[in-house]
Amino acid sequence: MRLSAVLAIVLLVGGIRPAAARPSLEEHLQTFPWERYQDEAVQLFREYLRIDTSNPPGNEQSAAEFFHRLFDEAGIPNTILPYAPGRANLYAVLKGDGSLRPLVLLNHTDVVRAEEKNWRVPPFSGEILDGEVWGRGAVDMKDEGLLHAMVMLMAARERLPLKRDLIFLATADEEVGGTGSAWLIKNRPELVRDAEYLITEGGSNLDYPSKGILYTVDVAEKIPFWIRMTARGRGGHGSIPAADAATHRLARAMQRVVDWQLPPRLLPAVEEYFQRIAPLQPQPWASKLVNLRRTLRDPAAAKTLMENENYNYLLHTTVALTVMSGGPQTNVIPEMASCELDVRLLPGDDPDEFLRKLRQAVGDDRIELEHLNPPHAPNSSPTDTPLYRIIEQVVHRYSPQAIVTPALIGGYTENNLYRPFGIICYGFSPVEMTPEHDVTQHAANERLPVEQFRRGLKVLYEVVARVAAQSSEGK
């Protein structure tokens, strides 16, 4: 018997496959034990929802310990990164062969508070009711966080051959102060800075029963730039009004600000988004959105478009008056009055330049303007990448008629913090849901259909497997 034949028998008997016999990625996906992992994912999802990480105060250490246990049992190297009492991030990594740069699966472990009296079931019960998993964080974003963890477990157990490191990063305090990611970026940047891609929340997949399914991939976010306006003046008795009172001057300045709006600016990702969603809209909106540049050149059509709050914010840096404060007594004119503005900057806007234009709109040098959060320029990611193409391909594999489009989102995600490293960051959720489920995030009775969660595991695993286990040119 030839030596090569003997060696082949030894390898097979010993349970080690020759390299040539390694199954292809397609065979790996086709023979995968999906049902077993889907059952496990649902069980762990319910367990995760029972961990109360309401922020404030957060207590994310308990969530970090939950993931630490899962990864330790699977032999996946991981570490808890505490940075304040009760607060911690969790970092885990599956090493690849290093031929491609890492992929980061980023999720946050904190959730907003829940008023139990407003819920049908206790918000931290993880109960299954009417085919849905109920709990605070079911949509934002413990569902995706648990799916990220399951992908790590599945890749480790099934020995997915990785060409790039697969990094799991669960951060604390995303909902309030962003201190979890801020701490990691300042103190442990080496853990993520070499990554090529990052996937986190931000995208949404809405199933409109009478229209179709829309998948949005978040490629850019508007950045909060909060401003306080303060007026000072002579106080006095409310029975003798003073034209120069702080409250009166502030009120006039506030009126000028809320009536002010910068010219529209059409970003490429927003233009593509409107073109893609146009078929889902009724007339006359469909024809207005399919060629937005032409619409914006028509003053009447542009005015109608700007009056739609669901479209207007995508075309402007916006200013919302949110907080007003003055004197504590009705019959006293206070010496100081202030208001706060929630400004959301478009990618490409410079915070200092915007502040200069805002001062012009205020029109009163005696009104003080101060920013309440550290300003930084918003950023975005391109769509001409292998990861974006893989997301499109996998989505269409499971939902052939779905529309996939890049999107700018008005809310904040942590993508903006990691792009300065040169990482291409996308908000992508693998779970389809109806608008009825989507609106429960941050609201009472937050819940997710079990079957869509199970299906989402397959979608996410295939996306990750294709981008992490094959060459960047692979399809």
Secondary structure as a PSIPRED ss2 file (coil, helix, strand):
# PSIPRED VFORMAT (PSIPRED V4.0)

   1 M C   1.000  0.000  0.000
   2 R C   1.000  0.000  0.000
   3 L H   0.000  1.000  0.000
   4 S H   0.000  1.000  0.000
   5 A H   0.000  1.000  0.000
   6 V H   0.000  1.000  0.000
   7 L H   0.000  1.000  0.000
   8 A H   0.000  1.000  0.000
   9 I H   0.000  1.000  0.000
  10 V H   0.000  1.000  0.000
  11 L H   0.000  1.000  0.000
  12 L H   0.000  1.000  0.000
  13 V H   0.000  1.000  0.000
  14 G C   1.000  0.000  0.000
  15 G C   1.000  0.000  0.000
  16 I C   1.000  0.000  0.000
  17 R C   1.000  0.000  0.000
  18 P C   1.000  0.000  0.000
  19 A H   0.000  1.000  0.000
  20 A H   0.000  1.000  0.000
  21 A H   0.000  1.000  0.000
  22 R C   1.000  0.000  0.000
  23 P C   1.000  0.000  0.000
  24 S C   1.000  0.000  0.000
  25 L H   0.000  1.000  0.000
  26 E H   0.000  1.000  0.000
  27 E H   0.000  1.000  0.000
  28 H H   0.000  1.000  0.000
  29 L H   0.000  1.000  0.000
  30 Q H   0.000  1.000  0.000
  31 T C   1.000  0.000  0.000
  32 F C   1.000  0.000  0.000
  33 P C   1.000  0.000  0.000
  34 W H   0.000  1.000  0.000
  35 E H   0.000  1.000  0.000
  36 R H   0.000  1.000  0.000
  37 Y H   0.000  1.000  0.000
  38 Q H   0.000  1.000  0.000
  39 D H   0.000  1.000  0.000
  40 E H   0.000  1.000  0.000
  41 A H   0.000  1.000  0.000
  42 V H   0.000  1.000  0.000
  43 Q H   0.000  1.000  0.000
  44 L H   0.000  1.000  0.000
  45 F H   0.000  1.000  0.000
  46 R H   0.000  1.000  0.000
  47 E H   0.000  1.000  0.000
  48 Y H   0.000  1.000  0.000
  49 L H   0.000  1.000  0.000
  50 R C   1.000  0.000  0.000
  51 I C   1.000  0.000  0.000
  52 D C   1.000  0.000  0.000
  53 T C   1.000  0.000  0.000
  54 S E   0.000  0.000  1.000
  55 N C   1.000  0.000  0.000
  56 P C   1.000  0.000  0.000
  57 P C   1.000  0.000  0.000
  58 G C   1.000  0.000  0.000
  59 N C   1.000  0.000  0.000
  60 E C   1.000  0.000  0.000
  61 Q H   0.000  1.000  0.000
  62 S H   0.000  1.000  0.000
  63 A H   0.000  1.000  0.000
  64 A H   0.000  1.000  0.000
  65 E H   0.000  1.000  0.000
  66 F H   0.000  1.000  0.000
  67 F H   0.000  1.000  0.000
  68 H H   0.000  1.000  0.000
  69 R H   0.000  1.000  0.000
  70 L H   0.000  1.000  0.000
  71 F H   0.000  1.000  0.000
  72 D H   0.000  1.000  0.000
  73 E H   0.000  1.000  0.000
  74 A C   1.000  0.000  0.000
  75 G C   1.000  0.000  0.000
  76 I C   1.000  0.000  0.000
  77 P C   1.000  0.000  0.000
  78 N E   0.000  0.000  1.000
  79 T E   0.000  0.000  1.000
  80 I E   0.000  0.000  1.000
  81 L E   0.000  0.000  1.000
  82 P E   0.000  0.000  1.000
  83 Y E   0.000  0.000  1.000
  84 A E   0.000  0.000  1.000
  85 P C   1.000  0.000  0.000
  86 G C   1.000  0.000  0.000
  87 R E   0.000  0.000  1.000
  88 A E   0.000  0.000  1.000
  89 N E   0.000  0.000  1.000
  90 L E   0.000  0.000  1.000
  91 Y E   0.000  0.000  1.000
  92 A E   0.000  0.000  1.000
  93 V E   0.000  0.000  1.000
  94 L E   0.000  0.000  1.000
  95 K C   1.000  0.000  0.000
  96 G C   1.000  0.000  0.000
  97 D C   1.000  0.000  0.000
  98 G C   1.000  0.000  0.000
  99 S C   1.000  0.000  0.000
 100 L C   1.000  0.000  0.000
 101 R C   1.000  0.000  0.000
 102 P C   1.000  0.000  0.000
 103 L E   0.000  0.000  1.000
 104 V E   0.000  0.000  1.000
 105 L E   0.000  0.000  1.000
 106 L E   0.000  0.000  1.000
 107 N E   0.000  0.000  1.000
 108 H E   0.000  0.000  1.000
 109 T C   1.000  0.000  0.000
 110 D C   1.000  0.000  0.000
 111 V E   0.000  0.000  1.000
 112 V C   1.000  0.000  0.000
 113 R C   1.000  0.000  0.000
 114 A C   1.000  0.000  0.000
 115 E C   1.000  0.000  0.000
 116 E H   0.000  1.000  0.000
 117 K H   0.000  1.000  0.000
 118 N H   0.000  1.000  0.000
 119 W C   1.000  0.000  0.000
 120 R C   1.000  0.000  0.000
 121 V C   1.000  0.000  0.000
 122 P C   1.000  0.000  0.000
 123 P C   1.000  0.000  0.000
 124 F C   1.000  0.000  0.000
 125 S C   1.000  0.000  0.000
 126 G C   1.000  0.000  0.000
 127 E C   1.000  0.000  0.000
 128 I E   0.000  0.000  1.000
 129 L E   0.000  0.000  1.000
 130 D C   1.000  0.000  0.000
 131 G C   1.000  0.000  0.000
 132 E E   0.000  0.000  1.000
 133 V E   0.000  0.000  1.000
 134 W E   0.000  0.000  1.000
 135 G C   1.000  0.000  0.000
 136 R C   1.000  0.000  0.000
 137 G C   1.000  0.000  0.000
 138 A C   1.000  0.000  0.000
 139 V C   1.000  0.000  0.000
 140 D C   1.000  0.000  0.000
 141 M C   1.000  0.000  0.000
 142 K H   0.000  1.000  0.000
 143 D H   0.000  1.000  0.000
 144 E H   0.000  1.000  0.000
 145 G H   0.000  1.000  0.000
 146 L H   0.000  1.000  0.000
 147 L H   0.000  1.000  0.000
 148 H H   0.000  1.000  0.000
 149 A H   0.000  1.000  0.000
 150 M H   0.000  1.000  0.000
 151 V H   0.000  1.000  0.000
 152 M H   0.000  1.000  0.000
 153 L H   0.000  1.000  0.000
 154 M H   0.000  1.000  0.000
 155 A H   0.000  1.000  0.000
 156 A H   0.000  1.000  0.000
 157 R H   0.000  1.000  0.000
 158 E C   1.000  0.000  0.000
 159 R C   1.000  0.000  0.000
 160 L C   1.000  0.000  0.000
 161 P C   1.000  0.000  0.000
 162 L C   1.000  0.000  0.000
 163 K C   1.000  0.000  0.000
 164 R C   1.000  0.000  0.000
 165 D C   1.000  0.000  0.000
 166 L E   0.000  0.000  1.000
 167 I E   0.000  0.000  1.000
 168 F E   0.000  0.000  1.000
 169 L E   0.000  0.000  1.000
 170 A E   0.000  0.000  1.000
 171 T E   0.000  0.000  1.000
 172 A C   1.000  0.000  0.000
 173 D C   1.000  0.000  0.000
 174 E C   1.000  0.000  0.000
 175 E C   1.000  0.000  0.000
 176 V C   1.000  0.000  0.000
 177 G C   1.000  0.000  0.000
 178 G C   1.000  0.000  0.000
 179 T H   0.000  1.000  0.000
 180 G H   0.000  1.000  0.000
 181 S H   0.000  1.000  0.000
 182 A H   0.000  1.000  0.000
 183 W H   0.000  1.000  0.000
 184 L H   0.000  1.000  0.000
 185 I H   0.000  1.000  0.000
 186 K H   0.000  1.000  0.000
 187 N H   0.000  1.000  0.000
 188 R C   1.000  0.000  0.000
 189 P H   0.000  1.000  0.000
 190 E H   0.000  1.000  0.000
 191 L H   0.000  1.000  0.000
 192 V C   1.000  0.000  0.000
 193 R C   1.000  0.000  0.000
 194 D C   1.000  0.000  0.000
 195 A C   1.000  0.000  0.000
 196 E C   1.000  0.000  0.000
 197 Y E   0.000  0.000  1.000
 198 L E   0.000  0.000  1.000
 199 I E   0.000  0.000  1.000
 200 T E   0.000  0.000  1.000
 201 E C   1.000  0.000  0.000
 202 G C   1.000  0.000  0.000
 203 G C   1.000  0.000  0.000
 204 S E   0.000  0.000  1.000
 205 N E   0.000  0.000  1.000
 206 L E   0.000  0.000  1.000
 207 D E   0.000  0.000  1.000
 208 Y E   0.000  0.000  1.000
 209 P C   1.000  0.000  0.000
 210 S C   1.000  0.000  0.000
 211 K C   1.000  0.000  0.000
 212 G E   0.000  0.000  1.000
 213 I E   0.000  0.000  1.000
 214 L E   0.000  0.000  1.000
 215 Y E   0.000  0.000  1.000
 216 T E   0.000  0.000  1.000
 217 V E   0.000  0.000  1.000
 218 D E   0.000  0.000  1.000
 219 V E   0.000  0.000  1.000
 220 A E   0.000  0.000  1.000
 221 E E   0.000  0.000  1.000
 222 K C   1.000  0.000  0.000
 223 I E   0.000  0.000  1.000
 224 P E   0.000  0.000  1.000
 225 F E   0.000  0.000  1.000
 226 W E   0.000  0.000  1.000
 227 I E   0.000  0.000  1.000
 228 R E   0.000  0.000  1.000
 229 M E   0.000  0.000  1.000
 230 T E   0.000  0.000  1.000
 231 A E   0.000  0.000  1.000
 232 R E   0.000  0.000  1.000
 233 G C   1.000  0.000  0.000
 234 R C   1.000  0.000  0.000
 235 G C   1.000  0.000  0.000
 236 G E   0.000  0.000  1.000
 237 H E   0.000  0.000  1.000
 238 G C   1.000  0.000  0.000
 239 S C   1.000  0.000  0.000
 240 I C   1.000  0.000  0.000
 241 P C   1.000  0.000  0.000
 242 A C   1.000  0.000  0.000
 243 A C   1.000  0.000  0.000
 244 D C   1.000  0.000  0.000
 245 A C   1.000  0.000  0.000
 246 A H   0.000  1.000  0.000
 247 T H   0.000  1.000  0.000
 248 H H   0.000  1.000  0.000
 249 R H   0.000  1.000  0.000
 250 L H   0.000  1.000  0.000
 251 A H   0.000  1.000  0.000
 252 R H   0.000  1.000  0.000
 253 A H   0.000  1.000  0.000
 254 M H   0.000  1.000  0.000
 255 Q H   0.000  1.000  0.000
 256 R H   0.000  1.000  0.000
 257 V H   0.000  1.000  0.000
 258 V H   0.000  1.000  0.000
 259 D C   1.000  0.000  0.000
 260 W C   1.000  0.000  0.000
 261 Q C   1.000  0.000  0.000
 262 L C   1.000  0.000  0.000
 263 P C   1.000  0.000  0.000
 264 P C   1.000  0.000  0.000
 265 R C   1.000  0.000  0.000
 266 L C   1.000  0.000  0.000
 267 L C   1.000  0.000  0.000
 268 P H   0.000  1.000  0.000
 269 A H   0.000  1.000  0.000
 270 V H   0.000  1.000  0.000
 271 E H   0.000  1.000  0.000
 272 E H   0.000  1.000  0.000
 273 Y H   0.000  1.000  0.000
 274 F H   0.000  1.000  0.000
 275 Q H   0.000  1.000  0.000
 276 R H   0.000  1.000  0.000
 277 I H   0.000  1.000  0.000
 278 A H   0.000  1.000  0.000
 279 P H   0.000  1.000  0.000
 280 L H   0.000  1.000  0.000
 281 Q C   1.000  0.000  0.000
 282 P C   1.000  0.000  0.000
 283 Q C   1.000  0.000  0.000
 284 P C   1.000  0.000  0.000
 285 W H   0.000  1.000  0.000
 286 A H   0.000  1.000  0.000
 287 S H   0.000  1.000  0.000
 288 K H   0.000  1.000  0.000
 289 L H   0.000  1.000  0.000
 290 V H   0.000  1.000  0.000
 291 N C   1.000  0.000  0.000
 292 L H   0.000  1.000  0.000
 293 R H   0.000  1.000  0.000
 294 R H   0.000  1.000  0.000
 295 T H   0.000  1.000  0.000
 296 L H   0.000  1.000  0.000
 297 R H   0.000  1.000  0.000
 298 D C   1.000  0.000  0.000
 299 P H   0.000  1.000  0.000
 300 A H   0.000  1.000  0.000
 301 A H   0.000  1.000  0.000
 302 A H   0.000  1.000  0.000
 303 K H   0.000  1.000  0.000
 304 T H   0.000  1.000  0.000
 305 L H   0.000  1.000  0.000
 306 M H   0.000  1.000  0.000
 307 E C   1.000  0.000  0.000
 308 N C   1.000  0.000  0.000
 309 E H   0.000  1.000  0.000
 310 N H   0.000  1.000  0.000
 311 Y H   0.000  1.000  0.000
 312 N H   0.000  1.000  0.000
 313 Y C   1.000  0.000  0.000
 314 L C   1.000  0.000  0.000
 315 L C   1.000  0.000  0.000
 316 H C   1.000  0.000  0.000
 317 T C   1.000  0.000  0.000
 318 T E   0.000  0.000  1.000
 319 V E   0.000  0.000  1.000
 320 A E   0.000  0.000  1.000
 321 L E   0.000  0.000  1.000
 322 T E   0.000  0.000  1.000
 323 V E   0.000  0.000  1.000
 324 M E   0.000  0.000  1.000
 325 S E   0.000  0.000  1.000
 326 G C   1.000  0.000  0.000
 327 G C   1.000  0.000  0.000
 328 P C   1.000  0.000  0.000
 329 Q C   1.000  0.000  0.000
 330 T C   1.000  0.000  0.000
 331 N C   1.000  0.000  0.000
 332 V E   0.000  0.000  1.000
 333 I E   0.000  0.000  1.000
 334 P C   1.000  0.000  0.000
 335 E C   1.000  0.000  0.000
 336 M E   0.000  0.000  1.000
 337 A E   0.000  0.000  1.000
 338 S E   0.000  0.000  1.000
 339 C E   0.000  0.000  1.000
 340 E E   0.000  0.000  1.000
 341 L E   0.000  0.000  1.000
 342 D E   0.000  0.000  1.000
 343 V E   0.000  0.000  1.000
 344 R E   0.000  0.000  1.000
 345 L E   0.000  0.000  1.000
 346 L C   1.000  0.000  0.000
 347 P C   1.000  0.000  0.000
 348 G C   1.000  0.000  0.000
 349 D C   1.000  0.000  0.000
 350 D C   1.000  0.000  0.000
 351 P H   0.000  1.000  0.000
 352 D H   0.000  1.000  0.000
 353 E H   0.000  1.000  0.000
 354 F H   0.000  1.000  0.000
 355 L H   0.000  1.000  0.000
 356 R H   0.000  1.000  0.000
 357 K H   0.000  1.000  0.000
 358 L H   0.000  1.000  0.000
 359 R H   0.000  1.000  0.000
 360 Q H   0.000  1.000  0.000
 361 A H   0.000  1.000  0.000
 362 V H   0.000  1.000  0.000
 363 G C   1.000  0.000  0.000
 364 D C   1.000  0.000  0.000
 365 D C   1.000  0.000  0.000
 366 R C   1.000  0.000  0.000
 367 I C   1.000  0.000  0.000
 368 E E   0.000  0.000  1.000
 369 L E   0.000  0.000  1.000
 370 E E   0.000  0.000  1.000
 371 H E   0.000  0.000  1.000
 372 L C   1.000  0.000  0.000
 373 N C   1.000  0.000  0.000
 374 P C   1.000  0.000  0.000
 375 P C   1.000  0.000  0.000
 376 H C   1.000  0.000  0.000
 377 A C   1.000  0.000  0.000
 378 P C   1.000  0.000  0.000
 379 N C   1.000  0.000  0.000
 380 S E   0.000  0.000  1.000
 381 S C   1.000  0.000  0.000
 382 P C   1.000  0.000  0.000
 383 T C   1.000  0.000  0.000
 384 D C   1.000  0.000  0.000
 385 T C   1.000  0.000  0.000
 386 P H   0.000  1.000  0.000
 387 L H   0.000  1.000  0.000
 388 Y H   0.000  1.000  0.000
 389 R H   0.000  1.000  0.000
 390 I H   0.000  1.000  0.000
 391 I H   0.000  1.000  0.000
 392 E H   0.000  1.000  0.000
 393 Q H   0.000  1.000  0.000
 394 V H   0.000  1.000  0.000
 395 V H   0.000  1.000  0.000
 396 H H   0.000  1.000  0.000
 397 R H   0.000  1.000  0.000
 398 Y H   0.000  1.000  0.000
 399 S C   1.000  0.000  0.000
 400 P C   1.000  0.000  0.000
 401 Q C   1.000  0.000  0.000
 402 A C   1.000  0.000  0.000
 403 I E   0.000  0.000  1.000
 404 V E   0.000  0.000  1.000
 405 T E   0.000  0.000  1.000
 406 P E   0.000  0.000  1.000
 407 A E   0.000  0.000  1.000
 408 L E   0.000  0.000  1.000
 409 I E   0.000  0.000  1.000
 410 G C   1.000  0.000  0.000
 411 G C   1.000  0.000  0.000
 412 Y C   1.000  0.000  0.000
 413 T C   1.000  0.000  0.000
 414 E C   1.000  0.000  0.000
 415 N H   0.000  1.000  0.000
 416 N H   0.000  1.000  0.000
 417 L H   0.000  1.000  0.000
 418 Y H   0.000  1.000  0.000
 419 R H   0.000  1.000  0.000
 420 P H   0.000  1.000  0.000
 421 F H   0.000  1.000  0.000
 422 G C   1.000  0.000  0.000
 423 I C   1.000  0.000  0.000
 424 I E   0.000  0.000  1.000
 425 C E   0.000  0.000  1.000
 426 Y E   0.000  0.000  1.000
 427 G E   0.000  0.000  1.000
 428 F C   1.000  0.000  0.000
 429 S C   1.000  0.000  0.000
 430 P C   1.000  0.000  0.000
 431 V C   1.000  0.000  0.000
 432 E C   1.000  0.000  0.000
 433 M E   0.000  0.000  1.000
 434 T C   1.000  0.000  0.000
 435 P H   0.000  1.000  0.000
 436 E H   0.000  1.000  0.000
 437 H H   0.000  1.000  0.000
 438 D H   0.000  1.000  0.000
 439 V C   1.000  0.000  0.000
 440 T C   1.000  0.000  0.000
 441 Q C   1.000  0.000  0.000
 442 H C   1.000  0.000  0.000
 443 A C   1.000  0.000  0.000
 444 A C   1.000  0.000  0.000
 445 N C   1.000  0.000  0.000
 446 E C   1.000  0.000  0.000
 447 R E   0.000  0.000  1.000
 448 L E   0.000  0.000  1.000
 449 P E   0.000  0.000  1.000
 450 V H   0.000  1.000  0.000
 451 E H   0.000  1.000  0.000
 452 Q H   0.000  1.000  0.000
 453 F H   0.000  1.000  0.000
 454 R H   0.000  1.000  0.000
 455 R H   0.000  1.000  0.000
 456 G H   0.000  1.000  0.000
 457 L H   0.000  1.000  0.000
 458 K H   0.000  1.000  0.000
 459 V H   0.000  1.000  0.000
 460 L H   0.000  1.000  0.000
 461 Y H   0.000  1.000  0.000
 462 E H   0.000  1.000  0.000
 463 V H   0.000  1.000  0.000
 464 V H   0.000  1.000  0.000
 465 A H   0.000  1.000  0.000
 466 R H   0.000  1.000  0.000
 467 V H   0.000  1.000  0.000
 468 A H   0.000  1.000  0.000
 469 A C   1.000  0.000  0.000
 470 Q C   1.000  0.000  0.000
 471 S C   1.000  0.000  0.000
 472 S C   1.000  0.000  0.000
 473 E C   1.000  0.000  0.000
 474 G C   1.000  0.000  0.000
 475 K C   1.000  0.000  0.000
